[in-house]
Amino acid sequence: MEPRSYKLQPNSVCLTVEEAEIIRLIDLEELTQEQAASLMGVSRKTLWNDLKRARRKIAHAVLHGHPICVTGGTYKIKNEKEVNDDYAWWR
């Protein structure tokens, strides 16, 4: 991960906001796939596919030394309107 002011590099590995949230729920919060899927309002199959894709992207970035960005996606922040995020944001 790079600071917010860091320019997006051509070799950056980008996760969608949804992929980052799935990683947070499953790997940090230690929810089950069923719990995470329910919280996100998606099927377990969809969650599993997104989780698999996100973990693969992260593994590639870590093993090859690429920066990771979180960008885009369609999501809803609790108690707020839906957001369509077309720009990269960093953690």
Contacts in CASP RR format, 6 or more apart in sequence:
PFRMAT RR
TARGET T0000
AUTHOR 0000-0000-0000
METHOD contacts of the structure
MODEL  1
MEPRSYKLQPNSVCLTVEEAEIIRLIDLEELTQEQAASLMGVSRKTLWND
LKRARRKIAHAVLHGHPICVTGGTYKIKNEKEVNDDYAWWR
1 67 0 8 1.000
1 68 0 8 1.000
1 69 0 8 1.000
1 90 0 8 1.000
1 91 0 8 1.000
2 67 0 8 1.000
2 69 0 8 1.000
2 90 0 8 1.000
3 90 0 8 1.000
4 89 0 8 1.000
4 90 0 8 1.000
6 67 0 8 1.000
6 90 0 8 1.000
8 69 0 8 1.000
8 88 0 8 1.000
9 66 0 8 1.000
9 67 0 8 1.000
11 64 0 8 1.000
11 66 0 8 1.000
11 67 0 8 1.000
12 66 0 8 1.000
12 67 0 8 1.000
12 68 0 8 1.000
12 69 0 8 1.000
13 57 0 8 1.000
13 58 0 8 1.000
13 60 0 8 1.000
13 61 0 8 1.000
13 66 0 8 1.000
13 67 0 8 1.000
13 68 0 8 1.000
13 69 0 8 1.000
14 57 0 8 1.000
14 68 0 8 1.000
14 69 0 8 1.000
14 70 0 8 1.000
14 71 0 8 1.000
14 88 0 8 1.000
15 23 0 8 1.000
15 54 0 8 1.000
15 57 0 8 1.000
15 58 0 8 1.000
15 68 0 8 1.000
15 69 0 8 1.000
15 70 0 8 1.000
15 71 0 8 1.000
16 50 0 8 1.000
16 70 0 8 1.000
16 71 0 8 1.000
16 72 0 8 1.000
16 73 0 8 1.000
17 70 0 8 1.000
17 71 0 8 1.000
17 72 0 8 1.000
17 73 0 8 1.000
17 75 0 8 1.000
17 85 0 8 1.000
18 40 0 8 1.000
18 50 0 8 1.000
18 73 0 8 1.000
18 75 0 8 1.000
19 50 0 8 1.000
19 51 0 8 1.000
19 53 0 8 1.000
19 54 0 8 1.000
19 57 0 8 1.000
19 70 0 8 1.000
20 54 0 8 1.000
20 70 0 8 1.000
20 91 0 8 1.000
21 40 0 8 1.000
21 75 0 8 1.000
22 36 0 8 1.000
22 40 0 8 1.000
22 47 0 8 1.000
22 50 0 8 1.000
22 51 0 8 1.000
22 54 0 8 1.000
23 51 0 8 1.000
23 54 0 8 1.000
23 55 0 8 1.000
23 58 0 8 1.000
25 31 0 8 1.000
25 35 0 8 1.000
25 36 0 8 1.000
25 39 0 8 1.000
25 40 0 8 1.000
26 33 0 8 1.000
26 36 0 8 1.000
26 51 0 8 1.000
31 39 0 8 1.000
33 44 0 8 1.000
33 47 0 8 1.000
33 48 0 8 1.000
33 51 0 8 1.000
34 44 0 8 1.000
36 47 0 8 1.000
37 43 0 8 1.000
37 44 0 8 1.000
37 46 0 8 1.000
37 47 0 8 1.000
40 47 0 8 1.000
42 50 0 8 1.000
57 68 0 8 1.000
58 68 0 8 1.000
60 66 0 8 1.000
61 67 0 8 1.000
61 68 0 8 1.000
69 88 0 8 1.000
69 89 0 8 1.000
69 90 0 8 1.000
70 88 0 8 1.000
70 89 0 8 1.000
70 90 0 8 1.000
70 91 0 8 1.000
71 85 0 8 1.000
71 87 0 8 1.000
71 88 0 8 1.000
71 89 0 8 1.000
72 84 0 8 1.000
72 85 0 8 1.000
72 86 0 8 1.000
72 87 0 8 1.000
72 88 0 8 1.000
73 84 0 8 1.000
73 85 0 8 1.000
74 82 0 8 1.000
74 83 0 8 1.000
74 84 0 8 1.000
74 85 0 8 1.000
75 82 0 8 1.000
75 83 0 8 1.000
75 85 0 8 1.000
76 82 0 8 1.000
76 83 0 8 1.000
77 83 0 8 1.000
END
